[in-house]
Amino acid sequence: QVQLVESGGGLARAGDSLRLSCAASGRTFDDLTMGWFREAPGREREFVAAVTWSGVNKHYSDSVKGRFTILRDNRKRMVNLQMDSLKPEDTAVYYCASSSSVVITSTRAEYADWGQGTQVTVAS
């Protein structure tokens, strides 16, 4: 099991940038696929971005492609989500999650461990 703690959320204006961080502890980190999901009020939790253990293979949802970047640092046991050109529709609680899948996945059920979430609010 891996413990995940997110940080870096807050209030931003449309067009601004925010950087979310996720610190991992517990089991081995550098063989995990790491992902970011988000949950807006009244909506189901949705996939945002994922990166495989090497940091080379990445996948993004269509809604954030070209604006968000997922990065991982295995030595620091961290995964970050750089969010640029924020839009009001990016407002949500953002969750970091880990998966033992060896291939990149956007399927929520394949992520076993989750952080507590961090709120991102984007004002127009």
C-alpha positions in Angstrom: 0.0 0.0 0.0 1.2 3.5 -0.7 0.1 6.7 1.2 -0.5 9.7 -1.0 -0.7 13.4 0.1 -1.7 16.1 -2.3 -0.9 19.8 -2.0 -0.8 22.9 -4.1 -4.5 23.5 -4.7 -6.1 26.9 -4.3 -8.0 29.7 -6.0 -6.9 30.9 -9.4 -8.3 33.0 -12.2 -9.0 31.9 -15.7 -5.7 31.8 -17.6 -3.6 31.3 -14.5 -1.4 28.4 -13.6 -1.2 26.1 -10.6 1.0 23.2 -9.7 -0.3 20.3 -7.7 2.1 18.0 -5.9 1.6 14.5 -4.6 4.0 12.9 -2.1 4.1 9.2 -1.8 5.2 7.0 1.1 5.0 3.4 2.0 5.7 0.7 -0.6 8.0 1.0 -3.5 7.1 4.0 -5.7 9.1 3.7 -8.8 7.2 0.7 -10.2 3.8 2.4 -10.0 1.7 4.1 -12.6 0.6 7.4 -11.1 -2.5 9.3 -12.0 -4.5 12.4 -11.3 -8.3 12.4 -11.2 -10.8 15.2 -10.4 -14.3 15.4 -9.1 -16.4 18.5 -9.6 -19.6 19.1 -7.6 -22.4 16.8 -8.9 -20.2 14.9 -11.3 -18.4 11.6 -11.1 -14.7 11.5 -10.5 -12.9 11.6 -13.9 -9.5 10.9 -15.2 -7.1 13.8 -15.8 -3.6 12.5 -16.5 -1.3 9.5 -15.9 2.3 8.6 -16.1 4.0 5.2 -16.1 6.9 4.2 -13.8 9.6 5.5 -16.1 8.0 8.9 -16.6 8.2 8.5 -20.3 4.7 7.3 -21.2 2.0 9.8 -20.4 -1.7 10.1 -21.1 -4.1 13.0 -20.8 -7.8 13.5 -21.0 -9.0 15.5 -24.0 -10.2 18.3 -21.8 -6.7 19.0 -20.4 -4.4 17.9 -23.2 -2.1 20.7 -24.2 -2.7 22.6 -21.0 -1.7 20.2 -18.2 1.6 18.3 -17.8 2.2 15.4 -15.5 5.7 14.9 -14.1 7.2 12.4 -11.7 10.4 12.3 -9.7 11.1 8.8 -8.5 14.0 9.8 -6.3 11.7 12.3 -4.4 8.7 9.9 -4.6 6.6 12.7 -6.0 4.3 13.3 -9.0 3.2 16.8 -10.0 0.5 18.2 -12.2 1.4 21.5 -13.8 -1.9 23.2 -14.8 -1.6 26.1 -17.3 -4.3 28.1 -19.0 -6.8 27.2 -16.3 -10.5 27.4 -17.1 -13.5 27.7 -14.7 -14.5 24.2 -15.8 -11.2 22.9 -14.2 -12.7 23.6 -10.8 -12.8 20.4 -8.9 -11.2 18.4 -6.1 -8.1 16.8 -7.5 -6.9 13.4 -6.4 -3.6 11.7 -6.8 -3.8 7.9 -7.2 -1.5 4.9 -7.8 -1.9 1.8 -9.9 0.2 -1.4 -10.1 -0.7 -1.6 -13.8 2.4 -1.9 -16.0 0.7 -0.1 -18.8 -0.8 3.4 -18.6 -4.4 3.4 -17.6 -7.2 5.9 -17.3 -9.6 3.4 -15.6 -10.5 4.5 -12.1 -10.9 1.0 -10.9 -7.3 0.1 -11.7 -6.1 2.7 -9.1 -5.9 1.1 -5.6 -4.6 3.9 -3.4 -5.8 7.5 -3.3 -4.9 10.7 -1.6 -7.4 12.9 0.3 -7.7 15.4 -2.5 -6.9 19.1 -2.9 -9.4 21.8 -4.0 -8.8 23.8 -7.1 -11.2 26.7 -7.8 -10.9 28.7 -11.0 -12.8 32.0 -11.2 -13.8 33.5 -14.5 
